[in-house]
Amino acid sequence: MTSRQKVKQLRKFKIFVLSAPSGTGKTTIVNALKSKFQDLAVSVSYTTRPPRADEKNSEDYHFISEYEFRKKIKQGFFAEWAKVYGNYYGTSKSFIEENLKKNKMVLLTIDTQGALQIKKKYPEAVLIGILPPSIKEQENRLKKRGETPENIKKRLRESSSERKILMQKYDYRLINRDLEKTIHRLVSIIKKNENH
């Protein structure tokens, strides 16, 4: 068996992609999954957007300049990257490959543009979409988060096209009406796919 075949064998159904429109409870869900799976490697995305007050560099995101981001694109550093809400976001290719070689499960929390790029490069990746119970509930969550009215409008508009992609292209779609039930369902999905 060649080393390439070994890597292919190791990464079979080991990549999970979680996408959710803004204000869907994604961060809480990811933190819960981290506590339930010891061998889950959660990717920290690179972004050019400025950090929010409660965010820490290299923990929530790797915050870098647009110049640095573009340089990394040219170097082939990213497994996927996209421009979302006027800022760039991307996932390190080496993070994915190194963790697959360690036979870990890799969880990427990225938008739908990035998710489709990952699916193209890693067809065995499992795409999971989380949807808010309603547009109104999503709007309320964004208000609580302190988003500006202009930003809320923009995010709700964007999430409409995201929803279409989630419905058409994703392997699983969950509506986050009840956080505990959503987490329980996600745990079941990961367990079902991790060894296939």
C-alpha positions as CSV (number, residue, x, y, z in Angstrom):
1,M,0.0,0.0,0.0
2,T,1.4,3.4,-1.0
3,S,1.6,6.3,1.5
4,R,-1.0,8.1,-0.5
5,Q,-3.4,5.1,-0.2
6,K,-2.7,5.0,3.6
7,V,-3.7,8.6,4.0
8,K,-6.8,8.0,1.9
9,Q,-7.6,5.0,4.1
10,L,-7.0,7.0,7.3
11,R,-9.2,9.9,6.3
12,K,-12.2,7.9,5.3
13,F,-15.2,9.8,6.8
14,K,-13.0,11.6,9.2
15,I,-13.7,15.2,8.1
16,F,-16.9,16.8,9.4
17,V,-18.0,20.2,8.2
18,L,-20.4,22.3,10.2
19,S,-22.0,25.3,8.5
20,A,-24.6,27.6,10.1
21,P,-25.9,31.0,9.3
22,S,-25.0,33.8,11.8
23,G,-26.8,33.6,15.1
24,T,-27.5,29.9,15.0
25,G,-25.6,28.9,18.1
26,K,-22.6,27.4,16.3
27,T,-19.9,28.3,18.9
28,T,-21.9,26.7,21.8
29,I,-22.5,23.5,19.7
30,V,-18.8,23.2,18.8
31,N,-17.7,23.6,22.4
32,A,-20.2,20.8,23.4
33,L,-18.8,18.5,20.7
34,K,-15.2,19.2,21.8
35,S,-16.1,17.9,25.3
36,K,-17.8,14.8,24.0
37,F,-15.1,13.6,21.6
38,Q,-11.5,13.3,22.8
39,D,-10.0,12.7,19.3
40,L,-11.8,15.6,17.6
41,A,-9.5,18.3,16.2
42,V,-11.4,21.5,15.7
43,S,-9.9,23.8,13.1
44,V,-9.3,27.5,13.9
45,S,-10.0,29.6,10.7
46,Y,-7.8,32.4,9.5
47,T,-9.6,35.7,8.9
48,T,-9.0,39.3,7.9
49,R,-11.9,40.7,10.0
50,P,-11.1,42.5,13.2
51,P,-11.7,40.5,16.4
52,R,-14.8,41.2,18.5
53,A,-14.3,42.3,22.1
54,D,-14.5,38.8,23.6
55,E,-12.4,37.0,20.9
56,K,-8.9,35.8,21.4
57,N,-6.3,35.4,18.6
58,S,-5.4,31.8,17.7
59,E,-8.3,30.6,19.9
60,D,-11.4,31.9,18.1
61,Y,-9.6,32.8,14.9
62,H,-6.2,33.5,13.5
63,F,-6.5,37.2,12.9
64,I,-4.2,38.3,10.0
65,S,-4.0,41.2,7.6
66,E,-5.4,41.0,4.0
67,Y,-1.9,41.2,2.7
68,E,-0.8,38.2,4.7
69,F,-4.0,36.3,3.7
70,R,-3.4,37.0,0.0
71,K,0.2,35.9,0.4
72,K,-1.0,32.6,1.9
73,I,-3.4,32.0,-1.0
74,K,-0.5,32.3,-3.5
75,Q,1.5,29.9,-1.3
76,G,-1.3,27.3,-1.5
77,F,-1.6,27.4,2.3
78,F,-5.4,27.0,2.4
79,A,-7.5,23.9,1.8
80,E,-10.4,26.3,1.3
81,W,-10.9,30.1,1.4
82,A,-13.7,32.5,0.7
83,K,-14.7,36.1,1.0
84,V,-17.7,36.4,3.4
85,Y,-19.3,39.7,4.5
86,G,-16.4,41.6,3.0
87,N,-13.7,39.7,4.9
88,Y,-11.6,36.7,4.0
89,Y,-11.8,33.4,5.8
90,G,-9.7,30.2,5.2
91,T,-8.7,26.8,6.6
92,S,-5.1,25.6,6.9
93,K,-4.4,22.6,4.6
94,S,-1.6,21.3,6.8
95,F,-4.0,21.3,9.9
96,I,-6.3,18.9,8.1
97,E,-3.6,16.6,6.7
98,E,-1.6,16.4,9.9
99,N,-4.7,15.5,12.0
100,L,-5.9,12.9,9.4
101,K,-2.4,11.3,9.6
102,K,-2.8,11.1,13.4
103,N,-6.2,9.3,12.7
104,K,-8.1,12.1,14.3
105,M,-11.5,13.4,13.3
106,V,-11.3,16.9,11.9
107,L,-14.2,19.4,12.4
108,L,-14.3,22.5,10.3
109,T,-16.8,25.2,11.1
110,I,-16.9,27.1,7.9
111,D,-19.4,28.8,5.5
112,T,-21.1,27.1,2.6
113,Q,-18.6,28.4,0.0
114,G,-15.7,26.8,1.9
115,A,-17.7,23.6,2.6
116,L,-18.2,23.0,-1.1
117,Q,-14.5,23.5,-1.8
118,I,-13.7,20.9,1.0
119,K,-16.2,18.4,-0.5
120,K,-14.5,18.7,-3.9
121,K,-11.1,18.1,-2.4
122,Y,-12.2,15.5,0.2
123,P,-15.3,13.8,-1.2
124,E,-15.6,11.7,1.9
125,A,-16.2,14.8,4.1
126,V,-19.6,14.8,5.8
127,L,-21.4,18.2,5.5
128,I,-23.8,19.1,8.3
129,G,-25.9,22.2,8.2
130,I,-27.5,23.9,11.2
131,L,-30.5,26.1,10.7
132,P,-32.2,28.5,13.1
133,P,-35.9,27.7,14.0
134,S,-37.0,30.9,12.2
135,I,-35.7,34.1,10.6
136,K,-37.2,36.1,13.5
137,E,-35.3,33.9,16.1
138,Q,-32.1,34.4,14.1
139,E,-32.6,38.2,14.0
140,N,-33.2,38.2,17.8
141,R,-29.9,36.3,18.4
142,L,-28.0,38.7,16.1
143,K,-29.4,41.6,18.1
144,K,-28.4,40.0,21.4
145,R,-24.9,39.6,20.0
146,G,-24.7,43.3,19.4
147,E,-24.7,43.4,15.6
148,T,-25.6,46.7,14.0
149,P,-29.0,46.9,12.1
150,E,-27.1,47.2,8.8
151,N,-25.1,44.1,9.6
152,I,-28.2,42.2,10.7
153,K,-29.9,43.0,7.4
154,K,-26.8,41.9,5.4
155,R,-26.5,38.6,7.4
156,L,-30.1,37.7,7.1
157,R,-30.0,38.3,3.3
158,E,-26.8,36.2,3.0
159,S,-28.3,33.4,5.1
160,S,-31.2,33.0,2.7
161,S,-28.8,31.8,-0.1
162,E,-26.8,29.8,2.5
163,R,-30.1,28.0,3.4
164,K,-30.6,26.9,-0.2
165,I,-27.1,25.4,-0.4
166,L,-27.6,23.6,2.9
167,M,-30.9,22.1,1.7
168,Q,-29.5,21.0,-1.7
169,K,-25.9,20.0,-1.1
170,Y,-25.5,18.9,2.5
171,D,-25.6,15.4,3.9
172,Y,-27.4,16.4,7.0
173,R,-29.6,19.4,8.0
174,L,-30.7,20.1,11.5
175,I,-33.0,22.9,12.8
176,N,-31.6,24.2,16.2
177,R,-34.9,24.5,18.1
178,D,-33.6,22.8,21.2
179,L,-29.8,23.1,21.8
180,E,-29.5,19.8,23.8
181,K,-31.4,17.8,21.2
182,T,-29.3,19.4,18.4
183,I,-26.1,18.4,20.2
184,H,-27.4,14.9,20.8
185,R,-28.3,14.5,17.1
186,L,-24.8,15.7,16.0
187,V,-23.1,13.3,18.4
188,S,-25.2,10.5,16.7
189,I,-24.2,11.7,13.2
190,I,-20.5,11.8,14.1
191,K,-20.6,8.3,15.7
192,K,-22.5,6.9,12.8
193,N,-19.9,8.2,10.2
194,E,-16.6,8.2,12.1
195,N,-15.7,4.5,11.3
196,H,-17.3,4.1,7.9
